[in-house]
Amino acid sequence: KDEIKKDPKFRKHFQEMCASIGVDPLASGKGFWSNMLEIGDFYYELAVQIVEVCMAHSEKTGGLMELGDIKQKLIKSRGRSAKNQEISTEDLLISAKKLRVLGNGFTVIALGSGRYLVQSVPGELSNDQIAVLEEAELNNGCVATSTLTSKLRWDSNRIDIVMNKMVGEGL
């Protein structure tokens, strides 16, 4: 039990082992695994902390935060004391994905580079909006109409629609 709490690699291995036999130790806070190992509490508490970080920074981020940024802010706020378990990117992904039960207000978006964004505003991003975000990631957060035209082969009308919608939503 202590090993699962302290070691993110072991925690991931445990999750994979459970999945291979069809057991979800996180399915219920009152299940055998959750009671026995208290692993469910870890992920649920982490999910709450993700929500808190996203909400605290939503005015600045427009409701989109890179998972690595969330991790750094959580590590800073949790401190590095022995009682605080180490958290991995995999732990954050598991917890953030559990937030789907709250509706489309919390979504994990995989970017082509292997990085992830957590969307903490209601609504879903279209494939076009995700393509623009991926392009921005490659260009230090900037996109140009000419780039979208040449790389994605979009016409100016499509670009205007997508960009106006994104700007209107604060993205």
N, CA and C of each residue as an Amber inpcrd file, in Angstrom:
protein
   513
   0.8270000  -1.1830000   0.0000000   0.0000000   0.0000000   0.0000000
   0.8750000   1.2520000   0.0000000   1.8950000   1.2730000   0.8550000
   2.7880000   2.4270000   0.9110000   3.5420000   2.6090000  -0.3980000
   3.9310000   1.4890000  -1.0090000   4.6620000   1.5390000  -2.2760000
   3.8010000   2.1790000  -3.3740000   2.5310000   1.8430000  -3.4080000
   1.6190000   2.4120000  -4.3990000   1.4930000   3.9190000  -4.1820000
   1.4080000   4.3360000  -2.9470000   1.2660000   5.7620000  -2.6490000
   2.5200000   6.5570000  -2.9920000   3.6810000   5.9790000  -2.7470000
   4.9290000   6.7160000  -2.8720000   5.5440000   6.6760000  -4.2690000
   5.3360000   5.6140000  -5.0170000   6.0700000   5.4020000  -6.2580000
   5.1490000   5.4680000  -7.4810000   5.2700000   6.5360000  -8.2900000
   4.3990000   6.6680000  -9.4530000   4.5760000   5.5370000 -10.4740000
   5.7960000   5.0180000 -10.6010000   6.0280000   3.9130000 -11.5480000
   5.3120000   2.6550000 -11.0770000   5.4050000   2.3810000  -9.7950000
   4.7240000   1.2130000  -9.2450000   3.2130000   1.3890000  -9.3420000
   2.7390000   2.6250000  -9.1040000   1.3190000   2.9250000  -9.1980000
   0.8230000   2.6540000 -10.6200000   1.6020000   3.0780000 -11.6160000
   1.2340000   2.8440000 -13.0150000   1.2100000   1.3500000 -13.3050000
   2.2130000   0.6300000 -12.8340000   2.2710000  -0.8160000 -13.0320000
   1.0560000  -1.4930000 -12.3940000   0.6860000  -1.0380000 -11.2060000
  -0.4820000  -1.5890000 -10.5230000  -1.7410000  -1.3420000 -11.3470000
  -1.8940000  -0.1180000 -11.8740000  -3.0520000   0.2170000 -12.7110000
  -3.1100000  -0.7000000 -13.9350000  -1.9680000  -0.9030000 -14.5950000
  -1.9170000  -1.7570000 -15.7910000  -2.2610000  -3.2010000 -15.4360000
  -1.7620000  -3.6770000 -14.3050000  -2.0490000  -5.0360000 -13.8680000
  -3.5510000  -5.2010000 -13.6240000  -4.1510000  -4.2390000 -12.9600000
  -5.5960000  -4.2970000 -12.6950000  -6.3770000  -4.2810000 -14.0050000
  -5.9670000  -3.4260000 -14.9360000  -6.6680000  -3.3350000 -16.2210000
  -6.5870000  -4.6420000 -16.9900000  -5.4430000  -5.3280000 -16.8900000
  -5.2770000  -6.5730000 -17.6350000  -6.2020000  -7.6830000 -17.1510000
  -6.6660000  -7.5760000 -15.9020000  -7.6040000  -8.5910000 -15.3950000
  -9.0190000  -8.0310000 -15.2820000  -9.2260000  -6.8240000 -15.8320000
 -10.5630000  -6.2490000 -15.8810000 -11.0500000  -5.6280000 -14.5950000
 -10.1410000  -5.1970000 -13.7320000 -10.5230000  -4.5790000 -12.4670000
 -10.1590000  -3.1020000 -12.5290000 -11.1010000  -2.2420000 -12.1640000
 -10.8250000  -0.8050000 -12.0760000 -10.8070000  -0.4250000 -10.6020000
  -9.6210000  -0.2600000 -10.0200000  -9.5470000   0.0560000  -8.5940000
 -10.0890000   1.4430000  -8.2670000 -10.3510000   2.2450000  -9.2900000
 -10.8440000   3.5930000  -9.0660000 -12.3440000   3.7110000  -9.3230000
 -12.9870000   2.6170000  -9.7180000 -14.3900000   2.6770000 -10.1270000
 -15.2910000   3.1790000  -9.0160000 -14.9680000   2.8810000  -7.7990000
 -15.8080000   3.3170000  -6.6950000 -14.9340000   3.6500000  -5.5080000
 -15.3250000   4.6750000  -4.7970000 -14.6010000   5.0300000  -3.5800000
 -14.8690000   4.0380000  -2.4680000 -15.8280000   3.1340000  -2.6680000
 -16.1810000   2.1800000  -1.6290000 -15.8540000   0.7460000  -2.0320000
 -15.1010000   0.5930000  -3.1200000 -14.7570000  -0.7410000  -3.5940000
 -13.6590000  -1.3770000  -2.7690000 -13.4520000  -2.6390000  -3.0160000
 -12.4370000  -3.3980000  -2.2970000 -11.0630000  -2.7500000  -2.4220000
 -10.6600000  -2.4430000  -3.6740000  -9.3210000  -1.8910000  -3.8800000
  -9.1820000  -0.5140000  -3.2480000 -10.2160000   0.3060000  -3.3870000
 -10.1440000   1.6430000  -2.7990000 -10.0210000   1.5760000  -1.2860000
 -10.7900000   0.6850000  -0.6640000 -10.7160000   0.5400000   0.7920000
  -9.3930000  -0.0800000   1.2170000  -8.9870000  -1.1110000   0.5060000
  -7.7860000  -1.8470000   0.8760000  -6.5280000  -0.9880000   0.6980000
  -6.4400000  -0.3130000  -0.4380000  -5.2080000   0.3870000  -0.7780000
  -5.3080000   1.9030000  -0.6650000  -6.5180000   2.4010000  -0.4970000
  -6.7640000   3.8330000  -0.4540000  -6.2430000   4.5380000  -1.6940000
  -6.1850000   3.8100000  -2.8090000  -5.6610000   4.3900000  -4.0450000
  -6.6740000   5.3250000  -4.6860000  -7.9690000   5.0050000  -4.5350000
  -8.9960000   5.8560000  -5.1090000  -8.9260000   7.2640000  -4.5570000
  -8.7280000   7.3810000  -3.2540000  -8.6440000   8.6910000  -2.6180000
  -7.5290000   9.5330000  -3.2280000  -6.4080000   8.9200000  -3.5280000
  -5.2770000   9.6410000  -4.1050000  -5.6880000  10.3230000  -5.4040000
  -6.3130000   9.5660000  -6.3050000  -6.6970000  10.1200000  -7.6030000
  -7.8360000  11.1210000  -7.4880000  -8.7770000  10.8570000  -6.6230000
  -9.8740000  11.7950000  -6.4550000  -9.3830000  13.1080000  -5.8400000
  -8.4960000  13.0320000  -4.8650000  -7.9260000  14.2450000  -4.2830000
  -7.1090000  15.0130000  -5.3210000  -6.3690000  14.2830000  -6.1300000
  -5.5800000  14.9070000  -7.1870000  -6.4940000  15.5810000  -8.2080000
  -7.6180000  14.9550000  -8.5280000  -8.5810000  15.5450000  -9.4640000
  -9.1140000  16.8670000  -8.9090000  -9.4280000  16.9000000  -7.6360000
  -9.9110000  18.1360000  -7.0150000  -8.8330000  19.2130000  -7.0890000
  -7.6000000  18.8360000  -6.8580000  -6.5000000  19.7970000  -6.9220000
  -6.3080000  20.3150000  -8.3460000  -6.5120000  19.4560000  -9.3430000
  -6.4190000  19.8890000 -10.7410000  -7.4930000  20.9410000 -11.0170000
  -8.7090000  20.6780000 -10.5580000  -9.8060000  21.6360000 -10.7370000
  -9.4380000  22.9680000 -10.0840000  -8.9190000  22.9220000  -8.8700000
  -8.5600000  24.1470000  -8.1520000  -7.5030000  24.9480000  -8.9150000
  -6.4800000  24.2770000  -9.4320000  -5.4290000  24.9660000 -10.1880000
  -6.0050000  25.5740000 -11.4620000  -6.8060000  24.7960000 -12.1790000
  -7.3900000  25.2970000 -13.4280000  -8.2810000  26.5070000 -13.1830000
  -9.0990000  26.4440000 -12.1510000 -10.0090000  27.5520000 -11.8610000
  -9.2370000  28.7910000 -11.3980000  -8.1970000  28.5900000 -10.6130000
  -7.4150000  29.7210000 -10.1100000  -6.7010000  30.4660000 -11.2410000
  -6.3980000  29.7710000 -12.3200000  -5.6440000  30.3750000 -13.4190000
  -6.4810000  30.5830000 -14.6740000  -7.7840000  30.3400000 -14.6040000
  -8.6190000  30.3700000 -15.8100000  -8.6680000  31.7530000 -16.4640000
  -8.6250000  32.8060000 -15.6680000  -8.6640000  34.1400000 -16.2660000
  -7.4220000  34.3870000 -17.1220000  -6.2940000  33.8850000 -16.6780000
  -5.0450000  34.0740000 -17.4180000  -4.9260000  33.0920000 -18.5850000
  -5.4100000  31.8650000 -18.4000000  -5.2020000  30.8200000 -19.4070000
  -6.3610000  30.6500000 -20.3850000  -7.4890000  31.2670000 -20.0920000
  -8.6520000  31.0900000 -20.9480000  -9.2770000  29.7120000 -20.8170000
  -8.9010000  28.9910000 -19.7850000  -9.4750000  27.6690000 -19.5630000
  -8.7050000  26.5340000 -20.2100000  -7.5240000  26.8160000 -20.7370000
  -6.6560000  25.7720000 -21.3070000  -5.3080000  25.8290000 -20.6170000
  -4.9330000  24.7230000 -19.9840000  -3.6160000  24.6580000 -19.3370000
  -2.8940000  23.4020000 -19.7800000  -1.6160000  23.5570000 -20.0070000
  -0.7890000  22.4140000 -20.3660000  -0.5910000  21.5730000 -19.1100000
  -0.6580000  20.2620000 -19.2550000  -0.5840000  19.3570000 -18.1110000
   0.7130000  19.5460000 -17.3180000   1.7940000  19.8290000 -18.0040000
   3.0690000  20.0690000 -17.3200000   3.0120000  21.2980000 -16.4160000
   2.3010000  22.3380000 -16.8620000   2.1290000  23.5340000 -16.0320000
   1.3110000  23.2100000 -14.7910000   0.2630000  22.4270000 -14.9760000
  -0.5670000  22.0230000 -13.8390000   0.2840000  21.2350000 -12.8460000
   1.0980000  20.3300000 -13.3640000   1.9510000  19.5040000 -12.4970000
   2.8870000  20.3850000 -11.6750000   3.5390000  21.3560000 -12.3120000
   4.4630000  22.2340000 -11.5980000   3.7550000  23.0380000 -10.5100000
   2.5680000  23.5320000 -10.8240000   1.8110000  24.3090000  -9.8360000
   1.3530000  23.4250000  -8.6760000   0.9920000  22.1790000  -8.9750000
   0.5870000  21.2520000  -7.9140000   1.7670000  20.8860000  -7.0190000
   2.9000000  20.6250000  -7.6190000   4.0870000  20.2800000  -6.8310000
   4.4400000  21.4400000  -5.9060000   4.3580000  22.6510000  -6.4520000
   4.6740000  23.8300000  -5.6440000   3.6780000  23.9970000  -4.4930000
   2.3890000  23.8090000  -4.7900000   1.3830000  24.0120000  -3.7390000
   1.3470000  22.8710000  -2.7290000   1.6640000  21.6510000  -3.1650000
   1.6390000  20.4980000  -2.2690000   2.8690000  20.4470000  -1.3830000
   3.9490000  21.0280000  -1.8330000   5.1990000  20.9490000  -1.0830000
   5.8870000  19.6200000  -1.3280000   7.0520000  19.4830000  -0.8170000
   7.8300000  18.2700000  -1.0440000   8.0150000  17.4550000   0.2340000
   7.1380000  17.6090000   1.1760000   7.2940000  16.8680000   2.4260000
   7.0230000  15.3860000   2.2010000   7.4430000  14.5780000   3.1070000
   7.3250000  13.1240000   2.9900000   5.8740000  12.6700000   2.9070000
   4.9660000  13.4230000   3.5380000   3.5650000  12.9910000   3.5300000
   2.8980000  13.2150000   2.1740000   3.4610000  14.0700000   1.3420000
   2.9010000  14.3190000   0.0130000   3.5190000  13.3650000  -0.9950000
   2.6770000  12.5240000  -1.5810000   3.1710000  11.5610000  -2.5360000
   3.6810000  12.2630000  -3.7910000   4.6760000  11.6570000  -4.4090000
   5.1670000  12.1640000  -5.6810000   4.0750000  11.9420000  -6.7250000
   3.8850000  12.9170000  -7.6050000   2.8780000  12.7600000  -8.6490000
   3.5540000  12.7220000 -10.0180000   3.0620000  11.8460000 -10.8570000
   3.6070000  11.7110000 -12.2050000   2.6140000  12.2790000 -13.2110000
   3.0760000  12.4420000 -14.4240000   2.1860000  12.8840000 -15.5050000
   1.0740000  11.8650000 -15.6920000   1.3870000  10.5930000 -15.5680000
   0.3720000   9.5340000 -15.7000000  -0.6990000   9.6710000 -14.6090000
  -0.2840000   9.9830000 -13.3880000  -1.2490000  10.2140000 -12.2990000
  -2.1920000  11.3620000 -12.6590000  -1.6190000  12.4340000 -13.2000000
  -2.4300000  13.5900000 -13.5770000  -3.4090000  13.2410000 -14.6930000
  -2.9510000  12.4570000 -15.6600000  -3.8380000  12.0490000 -16.7550000
  -5.0090000  11.2160000 -16.2360000  -4.7190000  10.2620000 -15.3800000
  -5.7790000   9.4120000 -14.8100000  -6.7880000  10.2860000 -14.0680000
  -6.2780000  11.1800000 -13.2440000  -7.1620000  12.0410000 -12.4470000
  -7.9610000  13.0030000 -13.3190000  -7.2900000  13.6170000 -14.2840000
  -7.9730000  14.5770000 -15.1480000  -9.0510000  13.8920000 -15.9840000
  -8.7800000  12.6800000 -16.4180000  -9.7780000  11.9460000 -17.2070000
 -10.9860000  11.5680000 -16.3580000 -10.7870000  11.3860000 -15.0560000
 -11.9010000  11.0990000 -14.1530000 -12.8530000  12.2880000 -14.0530000
 -12.3680000  13.4750000 -14.4160000 -13.1930000  14.6760000 -14.3420000
 -14.2700000  14.7210000 -15.4280000 -14.2230000  13.7960000 -16.3610000
 -15.2450000  13.7390000 -17.4140000 -16.6490000  13.6110000 -16.8380000
 -16.7510000  13.0200000 -15.6530000 -18.0770000  12.8550000 -15.0430000
 -18.7310000  14.2020000 -14.7540000 -17.9430000  15.2780000 -14.7610000
 -18.4830000  16.6070000 -14.5220000 -19.0860000  17.2040000 -15.7930000
 -19.0620000  16.4660000 -16.8890000 -19.5780000  16.9650000 -18.1590000
 -18.4320000  17.4330000 -19.0350000 -18.7860000  18.2280000 -20.0470000
 -17.7450000  18.6390000 -20.9830000 -16.9620000  19.8640000 -20.5050000
 -17.0800000  20.1940000 -19.2380000 -16.3130000  21.3000000 -18.6740000
 -14.8640000  20.9580000 -18.4230000 -14.5440000  19.6890000 -18.3030000
 -13.1530000  19.2640000 -18.1020000 -12.8270000  18.1700000 -19.1050000
 -11.8570000  18.4590000 -19.9540000 -11.4840000  17.5320000 -21.0060000
  -9.9680000  17.5210000 -21.1360000  -9.4070000  16.3570000 -21.4180000
  -7.9820000  16.2420000 -21.7010000  -7.8230000  16.1870000 -23.2220000
  -6.9750000  17.0550000 -23.7480000  -6.7400000  17.1240000 -25.1890000
  -5.2940000  16.7210000 -25.4500000  -5.1150000  15.6490000 -26.2050000
  -3.7700000  15.1860000 -26.5630000  -3.2890000  15.9770000 -27.7710000
  -2.1130000  16.5570000 -27.6610000  -1.5090000  17.2590000 -28.7820000
  -0.5690000  16.3040000 -29.5020000  -0.3170000  16.5690000 -30.7530000
   0.5280000  15.6870000 -31.5620000   1.9310000  15.5070000 -31.0190000
   2.4060000  16.4560000 -30.2190000   3.7760000  16.4140000 -29.6990000
   3.9260000  15.4810000 -28.5020000   2.7990000  14.9200000 -28.0230000
   2.8580000  14.0860000 -26.8310000   2.5120000  14.8560000 -25.5640000
   2.2960000  16.1450000 -25.7000000   1.8740000  16.9590000 -24.5610000
   0.3570000  16.9430000 -24.4810000  -0.1660000  17.3740000 -23.3380000
  -1.6050000  17.3720000 -23.1100000  -2.0620000  18.7280000 -22.6050000
  -3.2650000  19.1070000 -23.0180000  -3.9190000  20.2920000 -22.4840000
  -5.1130000  19.8370000 -21.6760000  -5.3980000  20.5620000 -20.6040000
  -6.6200000  20.3290000 -19.8470000  -7.5140000  21.5290000 -20.1150000
  -8.6850000  21.2460000 -20.6850000  -9.6710000  22.2850000 -20.9500000
 -10.6170000  22.3170000 -19.7730000 -10.7150000  23.4760000 -19.1300000
 -11.5440000  23.5800000 -17.9280000 -12.6930000  24.5570000 -18.0990000
 -13.1100000  24.7460000 -19.3350000 -14.2700000  25.5990000 -19.6110000
 -15.3090000  24.7620000 -20.3440000 -16.5820000  25.0450000 -20.1260000
 -17.6100000  24.2750000 -20.8170000 -17.4790000  24.3860000 -22.3300000
 -17.8390000  23.3230000 -22.9960000 -17.7660000  23.2840000 -24.4530000
 -16.6620000  22.3630000 -24.9040000 -16.7470000  21.9950000 -26.1410000
 -15.7280000  21.1210000 -26.7000000 -14.9860000  21.8570000 -27.7960000
 -13.7230000  21.5530000 -27.9280000 -12.9410000  22.1390000 -29.0080000
 -13.1740000  21.3230000 -30.2730000 -13.2930000  22.0250000 -31.3770000
 -13.4400000  21.3350000 -32.6550000 -12.0720000  20.8290000 -33.1050000
 -12.0770000  19.9610000 -34.0950000 -10.8120000  19.4790000 -34.6560000
 -10.0070000  20.6350000 -35.2350000 -10.6900000  21.6200000 -35.8130000
  -9.9950000  22.7890000 -36.3500000  -9.3090000  23.5830000 -35.2380000
  -9.9980000  23.7570000 -34.1120000  -9.3990000  24.4890000 -33.0010000
  -8.1900000  23.7380000 -32.4430000  -8.2950000  22.4280000 -32.3680000
  -7.1590000  21.6310000 -31.8870000  -5.9890000  21.7590000 -32.8620000
  -6.2700000  21.7560000 -34.1640000  -5.2080000  21.9200000 -35.1640000
  -4.5100000  23.2720000 -34.9940000  -5.2780000  24.3190000 -34.7090000
  -4.6880000  25.6470000 -34.4870000  -3.8140000  25.6230000 -33.2290000
  -4.2870000  24.9850000 -32.1650000  -3.4900000  24.8900000 -30.9370000
  -2.1950000  24.1120000 -31.1710000  -2.2670000  23.0360000 -31.9490000
  -1.0540000  22.2610000 -32.2470000  -0.0710000  23.1030000 -33.0520000
  -0.5910000  23.8860000 -33.9900000   0.2580000  24.7670000 -34.7870000
   0.8890000  25.8330000 -33.9000000   0.1080000  26.3790000 -32.9680000
   0.6380000  27.3830000 -32.0390000   1.7390000  26.7860000 -31.1670000
   1.5550000  25.5260000 -30.7750000   2.5680000  24.8700000 -29.9470000
   3.9050000  24.7840000 -30.6810000   3.8580000  24.5610000 -31.9800000
   5.0800000  24.4370000 -32.7790000   5.7590000  25.7800000 -33.0240000
   5.0140000  26.8710000 -32.8200000   5.5210000  28.2050000 -33.1580000
   5.4990000  29.1580000 -31.9690000   5.8920000  28.6680000 -30.8140000
   5.9900000  29.4940000 -29.6040000   4.6920000  30.2300000 -29.2690000
   3.5770000  29.5640000 -29.4720000   2.2870000  30.1260000 -29.1010000
   1.6640000  31.0380000 -30.1450000   2.2850000  31.1520000 -31.3110000
   1.7700000  32.0440000 -32.3510000   1.3020000  31.2640000 -33.5690000
   0.2790000  31.7890000 -34.2310000  -0.1590000  31.2340000 -35.5170000
  -0.3590000  32.3830000 -36.4850000  -0.1150000  32.1050000 -37.7370000
  -0.3150000  33.1070000 -38.7840000  -1.2390000  32.5150000 -39.8370000
  -2.0270000  33.3820000 -40.4460000  -2.9430000  32.9510000 -41.4990000
  -2.1830000  32.2330000 -42.6040000  -1.0210000  32.7630000 -42.9620000
  -0.2310000  32.1490000 -44.0400000   0.2010000  30.7290000 -43.6770000
   0.5330000  30.5090000 -42.4130000   0.9300000  29.1740000 -41.9660000
  -0.2380000  28.2100000 -42.0450000  -1.4020000  28.6460000 -41.5820000
  -2.5830000  27.7790000 -41.6250000  -2.9890000  27.4850000 -43.0610000
  -2.8140000  28.4650000 -43.9380000  -3.1430000  28.2700000 -45.3510000
  -2.2020000  27.2550000 -45.9890000  -0.9020000  27.4100000 -45.7390000
   0.0690000  26.5280000 -46.3930000   0.1360000  25.1390000 -45.7580000
   0.1860000  25.0720000 -44.4360000   0.3370000  23.7710000 -43.7730000
  -0.9510000  22.9620000 -43.7330000  -2.0720000  23.6270000 -43.4360000
  -3.3280000  22.9090000 -43.2720000  -4.2150000  22.9820000 -44.5170000
  -3.7930000  23.8110000 -45.4620000  -4.5270000  23.9870000 -46.7190000
  -5.9570000  24.4990000 -46.5010000  -6.0770000  25.4260000 -45.5570000
  -7.3680000  26.0310000 -45.2590000  -7.5330000  27.3050000 -46.0760000
  -8.7830000  27.6110000 -46.4340000  -9.0470000  28.8830000 -47.1000000
  -9.2310000  29.9640000 -46.0300000  -9.2060000  31.2100000 -46.4600000
  -9.2550000  32.3290000 -45.5010000 -10.5670000  32.3600000 -44.7190000
 -11.6730000  31.9470000 -45.3290000 -12.9550000  31.9300000 -44.6350000
 -12.9230000  30.9500000 -43.4590000 -12.3790000  29.7740000 -43.6700000
 -12.2830000  28.7630000 -42.5970000 -11.3890000  29.2760000 -41.4730000
 -10.2890000  29.8910000 -41.8350000  -9.3680000  30.4320000 -40.8350000
 -10.0580000  31.5160000 -40.0110000 -10.7670000  32.4190000 -40.6900000
 -11.4710000  33.5030000 -39.9870000 -12.4970000  32.9450000 -39.0060000
 -13.2610000  31.9590000 -39.4290000 -14.2940000  31.3750000 -38.5700000
 -13.6650000  30.7630000 -37.3200000 -12.6260000  29.9480000 -37.5190000
 -11.9860000  29.2620000 -36.3890000 -11.3220000  30.2600000 -35.4440000
 -10.5810000  31.2020000 -35.9940000  -9.8530000  32.1470000 -35.1570000
 -10.8140000  33.0810000 -34.4120000 -11.8680000  33.5500000 -35.0820000
 -12.8320000  34.4290000 -34.4130000 -13.5270000  33.6940000 -33.2620000
 -13.8570000  32.4350000 -33.4820000 -14.4900000  31.6440000 -32.4290000
 -13.5250000  31.4710000 -31.2470000 -12.2660000  31.1610000 -31.5330000
 -11.2780000  30.9610000 -30.4720000 -11.0380000  32.2550000 -29.6930000
 -10.9060000  33.3580000 -30.3940000 -10.6960000  34.6410000 -29.7180000
 -11.9280000  35.0000000 -28.8950000 -13.1140000  34.7650000 -29.4520000
 -14.3460000  35.0480000 -28.7350000 -14.5060000  34.2380000 -27.4560000
 -13.9250000  33.0320000 -27.4470000 -13.9900000  32.1600000 -26.2720000
 -12.8090000  32.3620000 -25.3300000 -11.9240000  33.3060000 -25.6850000
 -10.7850000  33.5790000 -24.8160000  -9.6510000  32.5980000 -24.9440000
  -9.6310000  31.8340000 -26.0330000  -8.5720000  30.8610000 -26.2210000
  -7.4270000  31.4940000 -26.9940000
